[in-house]
Amino acid sequence: MRPARALIDLAALRHNYQLARTRHGGRALAVVKANAYGHGAVRCAHALAGLADGFAVAFLEEALELRAAGIRQPILLLEGVFAADELVEVQRHDLWIVVHHDDQIRMIETAALRGPLNVWMKVNSGMNRAGFAPDAVDAAWRRLDDSGKVAAITLMTHFARADEPHVIATAEQIARFDTATRHLPGARSLANSGGVLGWPAAHRDWARPGILLYGADPMPGDGNGLQPVMGLESGIIAMREIETGEPLGYGARFVADRPTRVGLVAMGYADGYPRVVPDGTPVAVDGLRTRLIGRVSMDMLTVDLTDLPAAGLGSRVELWGRNIPVNRVAEAAGTIAYELLCNVKRVRFEYVG
Ligand SMILES: *Cc1c(COP(=O)(O)O)cnc(C)c1O
């Protein structure tokens, strides 16, 4: 069997959720959109079911998958509904919805509903992507309330730069949100992972941690005590020696500058490992750090075993996980851990904890 796998540590997931809930106070929706950032939404939701106050996904179909798997906790649709007929399903499956623009209010006003909805009204406090403008918040709230179809309205906003502790943008967003909502009752929800870890002023009734659950700290620094959840792993499936001056792999990007022992690893960009990473990107072989050399291929990549004489056929290779932070690989790829984790595919998923 091909040794490539994503080993998912559900005990680490629970640890990270509890850390977020403790750091934030109040309640926390575990964000499991995009298949739990690539970790497997059903398995992750089951692992958190005894702990989490609820879950958040992007849209209806993601929530239905969780309901079909027996998840009974509240589930919030972060993009809300795209058409009025989805409100029937929302009600049938007892889901919560974000409302972020006028058309979604109109859908609620005109829908024939059996009972009241639980709505999270999104305020645009400066990200300028989704949500009601501050001066439209009162009117939108009143329309929802007047519709007679809404039981509770939670007020929420989303940060553009919570992962940058030294810029003022997040403090400005908090102030703008507070001003825009000052006359309105109801629970508040501001903090994503960056807000939970870096912005105590954003801690209100509900947190919405996503990436931190999976152990990738969005803040610069020490990791905040989070535990990595995914180990992306494979094995050495072949070896060879190349002489000084000999090329390796597509495009001959790497040329040996010394006699080099090359390990061939069953992992490629079709598995979600990023093709763009340069020579020197860290990998761990049997727990010891070495470097990627040569271009990443579709199914394989190559690593330098010259300084690891004990490594050989069958040695375990970690692309990211406990030894190699996924943030480090993301940096080498010029992207963020979110994207790398969401992109993992084709490998076997194994769950522990
Ligand atoms: C995805 C998302 C989150 C989670 O963000 P992280 O940065 O992963 O913690 C929270 N709130 C909303 C509205 C989101 O779309």
The ligand as a MOL file (V3000), in Angstrom:
LIG
                    3D

  0  0  0     0  0            999 V3000
M  V30 BEGIN CTAB
M  V30 COUNTS 15 15 0 0 0
M  V30 BEGIN ATOM
M  V30 1 C -13.9100 30.9330 8.2150 0
M  V30 2 C -14.5280 31.8700 9.1780 0
M  V30 3 C -14.1170 31.8740 10.5130 0
M  V30 4 C -12.9260 31.0950 11.0170 0
M  V30 5 O -11.7710 31.8370 10.7070 0
M  V30 6 P -10.3210 31.3580 11.2100 0
M  V30 7 O -9.4090 32.4470 10.7760 0
M  V30 8 O -10.0480 30.0740 10.4980 0
M  V30 9 O -10.4150 31.1930 12.6650 0
M  V30 10 C -14.8230 32.6710 11.4010 0
M  V30 11 N -15.8480 33.4520 10.9890 0
M  V30 12 C -16.2410 33.4950 9.6940 0
M  V30 13 C -17.3500 34.3810 9.3040 0
M  V30 14 C -15.5840 32.7280 8.7470 0
M  V30 15 O -15.9660 32.7820 7.4670 0
M  V30 END ATOM
M  V30 BEGIN BOND
M  V30 1 1 1 2
M  V30 2 1 2 3
M  V30 3 2 2 14
M  V30 4 1 3 4
M  V30 5 2 3 10
M  V30 6 1 4 5
M  V30 7 1 5 6
M  V30 8 2 6 7
M  V30 9 1 6 8
M  V30 10 1 6 9
M  V30 11 1 10 11
M  V30 12 2 11 12
M  V30 13 1 12 13
M  V30 14 1 12 14
M  V30 15 1 14 15
M  V30 END BOND
M  V30 END CTAB
M  END
